[in-house]
Every structure is written in C-alpha cells, then in structure tokens.
C-alpha cells in the first residue's frame, strides 16, 4: 500500500515582505517641480537685486559719464564719490530733515489711522460707512490738484518751510490708506476682548491702548512702514513747501546734482546708496511683523 504525501503550498507568511511604497504627501513636491520653483525664485531674486547692484556698481565710478561706459569702471573703482557726498554736500542736513519728517509722519499718521480704524471697526455711529469711503475718495486727486490749496492753507497757518507743515501734508496722504488697512486688521480681533476690557473696568480708550494695540502690532508695523516710505521718498510736496536748502529731504537734495547743463550721476548714485541705509534699518526693525500684517487684514475671522 503506497502512501503519497501532498506538498503543502507556501504560506503567505513565508513570502519575502515587500517594502511599503512611499506615498507623496500633500505638501511634498516632485524633483522636477522643486527645480522649476527654485529656478523661478532665483530668476525673480536676480531681477529684484539687479537694479540695486547696478546702482552700487555705478556709484564706484569716479567720473560723471561712467554710466555711459560701465565696463571701464572695473579698472578704476573708488569710494571717492561717497567721501565727497559725506564731506562736501548737505548730506547730514538732508538726513536730519528726512528722519524728522518721516518719523513724525509715521508716529502722527499711524496714531490717527489706528484710532480711526478702531472707531469704524467697533462703533456704529451714523455715517460710519460713508466716512471710510470719503477717506478713499481723497486718494483720487492728483498731486497737481492738491498743491495750490495745500500751499494756501499752510501759508495761512504760517507753516511754509516748516517740518510740521510737511508732516501734516504727508499725513493727509498716509492716513486714509492706513485707516483702511488697520480697520480690516481690527475686524479680525474678536469683540470678546473689548467686552472683557469693559468687564475689568477699562474705558474704551483704555481697552484700545492696553488690549487692542498690542494685538494689532503686525498691522501697525505695516502702516508705519508705508507711512515712513511715503514721507521718505516724496519729492513734489517737499520741493514746493520747503524753501531752505538746509531743510531739504533726501529726495529733494538729489536734485542738486542735476543742473540745466550738467548731471553728476556718479554722486547721485552714491547718495542713493547711502539713502537706502536708513530705509533698510527701518525695514529690519519691522520685518518680523511685516509679512503677518500684510495678510492678516485680508480676511475677517
């Protein structure tokens, strides 16, 4: 009697385990996509940096016509333009005037814009919606139209050729935009914080100063940066309302390098590089809150 033994098939557990297939996460990008995105960012960075690097390069040329033949600058680079600007021009007077006007515009403009934006965001007084639209309409008029009435008002107030007069003029430009910006940011702050302040016995202004403003720091940084740049780089109002050359701002002082028959472009380039330093320092001080403030007021949550 013969017996046959049946071969038992291999069990599943005896098979070699296959390595789990890695699935791409939602935020993961393919190699090709990563290369494309990095390439676009590099090109965009070069486009943004090229004018700055080109200006610095031209500022190292000793002759006023070197910009016509930039290749020759390599052989004769020098810092003489910077030393001339610092020693033989009114650079430091321009710096003082620019900082006084810019910082004054920033402090006064942001204070007015913050209180205006908070009032419209929290209080429902008659005509509060129309009030914001009126602020927006003021931005529609060109500088040429505003120049004559503003000059007349400053003349009546004895503020021609004064820092305060120029600060007030710049505030009229910066406040409407900053009020809209901060109003949108205050809308994102819950009303419960105001109610908690009232429960604790704070006045409306106390709630605004002690509770709301610390939370609105990113929005205030954006408003301050905009106000500072608006005042720092403006030319038309400053050249019209400031009569003393010692009170010229940087933007107006640059015009002294250009005459009817001559243009010292090498000195203009060196001065422009020096002008960028205070703006860069101010940007560094507010950059931590700048990106957050730019996007926080876009949605109400």
ABEGO torsion letter per residue (X at the ends): XBBBBBBBBBBAAABBBBBBBBBBBAABBBAAAAAAAAAAAAAAAAAAAAAAAAAAAAAABABAAAAABAAAAAAABBAAAAAAAAAABAAAAAAAAAAAAAAAAAAAAAAAAAAAAAAAAABBBBGAAAAAAAAAAAAABBAAAAAAAAAAAAAAAGABGBAAAAAAAAAAAAAAAAAAAAAAAAAABBAAAAAAAAAAGBBAAAAAAAAAAAAAAAAAAAAAAAAAAAAAABAAAAAAABABAAABBAAAAAAAABBAABBBAAAAAAAAAAAAAAAAAAAAAAAAAAAAAAAAAABBX
